[in-house]
Amino acid sequence: MKKSEIKKLSLEDLEDKLLEFQNQLYDLKMNHSVSPIENPILIRTVRKTVARLLTAKTVMKNQIIAKKYEK
């Protein structure tokens, strides 16, 4: 998932996507520990996507908080 796609998401959609990718990462790690998966680089890609989503969520929450204190 690219940064431009992430910026278009609302906070609720962001949290849904984050949960989805975290579950996918967990499944990939578990499958890889049992038997090597075909494309182990996929784990890195999903992990980076989770990090991007977490960063975007933090930024969005900070913007919401900043708007509250501006008034």
Sequence and secondary structure as in RCSB ss.txt:
>XXXX:A:sequence
MKKSEIKKLSLEDLEDKLLEFQNQLYDLKMNHSVSPIENPILIRTVRKTVARLLTAKTVMKNQIIAKKYEK
>XXXX:A:secstr
  HHHHHTS HHHHHHHHHHHHHHHHHHHHHHHHS  S THHHHHHHHHHHHHHHHHHHHHHHHHHHHHH 
